[in-house]
């Protein structure tokens, strides 16, 4: 799942960071609210020593507090991930 695929109602309800309804926001405000919610989720996971898990380029990625990212399959890190493949 990419940041763009996060449902707006989840962001508002789970994190309560939006100052106004998702439907009243313009595209720039929606992008900012999504990024802020994603950052809060990262901080919450990293504080607990957990990776964040998300989708990128059709892969499941586990990102750790030290910045290392791995492709994850069946709940296990299988190889390092360095971004989009050419």
C-alpha positions as CSV (number, residue, x, y, z in Angstrom):
1,X,0.0,0.0,0.0
2,X,1.3,3.4,-0.9
3,X,0.7,6.6,1.1
4,X,-1.7,7.6,-1.7
5,X,-3.8,4.4,-1.0
6,X,-4.5,5.2,2.6
7,X,-8.2,5.9,3.1
8,X,-8.8,9.5,4.2
9,X,-11.4,8.5,6.8
10,X,-8.8,6.3,8.5
11,X,-6.4,9.1,8.8
12,X,-8.9,11.5,10.3
13,X,-10.3,8.9,12.7
14,X,-7.1,7.2,13.8
15,X,-4.9,10.1,14.1
16,X,-7.2,13.1,14.5
17,X,-4.7,15.4,12.8
18,X,-6.9,17.0,10.3
19,X,-8.2,20.5,11.1
20,X,-11.1,20.1,8.7
21,X,-12.9,17.4,6.8
22,X,-11.0,15.5,4.2
23,X,-13.8,16.5,1.7
24,X,-13.2,20.2,2.4
25,X,-9.5,20.0,1.8
26,X,-7.8,20.7,-1.5
27,X,-5.2,18.3,-3.0
28,X,-2.3,20.1,-1.3
29,X,-3.9,19.9,2.2
30,X,-4.8,16.2,1.7
31,X,-1.2,15.4,0.8
32,X,0.0,17.3,3.8
33,X,-2.5,15.5,6.1
34,X,-1.5,12.1,4.7
35,X,2.2,12.8,5.1
36,X,1.7,14.0,8.7
37,X,-0.3,10.9,9.6
38,X,2.3,8.7,8.0
39,X,5.1,10.4,10.0
40,X,3.2,9.9,13.2
41,X,2.7,6.2,12.5
42,X,6.5,5.9,11.8
43,X,7.4,7.6,15.0
44,X,4.9,5.4,17.0
45,X,6.4,2.2,15.5
46,X,10.0,3.2,15.8
47,X,9.5,4.3,19.4
48,X,8.4,0.8,20.2
49,X,11.3,-0.8,18.2
50,X,9.1,-1.9,15.4
51,X,9.5,-1.5,11.6
52,X,6.8,0.2,9.6
53,X,5.4,-2.0,6.8
54,X,4.0,-0.5,3.6
55,X,3.7,-1.1,-0.1
56,X,6.0,0.4,-2.7
57,X,6.4,-0.6,-6.4
58,X,4.1,-3.6,-5.8
59,X,6.3,-4.9,-3.0
60,X,5.8,-5.1,0.7
61,X,8.5,-3.1,2.4
62,X,9.7,-3.2,6.0
63,X,11.5,0.0,7.1
64,X,13.5,0.2,10.3
65,X,14.4,3.1,12.6
66,X,18.0,3.0,11.2
67,X,16.7,3.7,7.7
68,X,17.3,0.2,6.3
69,X,14.5,-1.1,4.1
70,X,13.8,-4.7,3.1
71,X,11.4,-6.5,0.8
72,X,9.2,-8.6,3.0
73,X,7.5,-11.9,2.1
74,X,5.5,-14.1,4.4
75,X,6.4,-12.0,7.4
76,X,10.1,-12.2,6.8
77,X,12.7,-9.8,5.4
78,X,14.1,-11.5,2.3
79,X,16.4,-8.9,0.7
80,X,17.4,-5.2,1.0
81,X,15.3,-2.7,-0.9
82,X,17.0,0.3,-2.4
83,X,14.1,2.0,-4.2
84,X,12.5,1.6,-7.6
85,X,14.1,-0.9,-9.9
86,X,15.0,0.4,-13.4
